[in-house]
Amino acid sequence: MRGLGPAGILLIQGFETLRLQSYQDQRGVWTIGWGHTGSNVGPGQTCTASQADLWFQTDTAFACKAINDTVTVPLSQNQFDALVSFTFNVGVGSEAHSTLLKLLNAGDYAGAAAQFAVWNHVDGVVNAGLTRRRAAEQAMFTNA
């Protein structure tokens, strides 16, 4: 099973600021560490940098597994890392049902790359941070 490369780690951590106290993201989801979410995250929670790093490893491994399981065409490491960043951010379910994945698995790499830009909204409103993230993921993906 392919794993996340160093450039992918830098990409994700460049957009997910390390936060040692829980906070609600723009959608109201409780988050901590390097963008860690889940039923084990709630208000008033703290963690150490080491715990945040462990969650990051687990969370990115989950995203890697999703890409390994859903993508049926060959990928460069850059393409893989961009897709892991995307999946880490939007979630495994969203990635699995995305037009991006459908186009990619049909062999339409350019069409798939264009789909990154579609995923830049929070509750229907364009978000500048997501626009920057998707542009960075798209650039990594196309720089195979």
Secondary structure, DSSP 4 states (H G I P E B T S, - for coil): -----HHHHHHHHHHS--EEEEEE-TTS-EEEETTEESTT--TT-B--HHHHHHHHHHHHHHHHHHHHHH--S---HHHHHHHHHHHHHH-HHHHHT-HHHHHHHTT-HHHHHHHGGG--EETTEE-HHHHHHHHHHHHHHH--
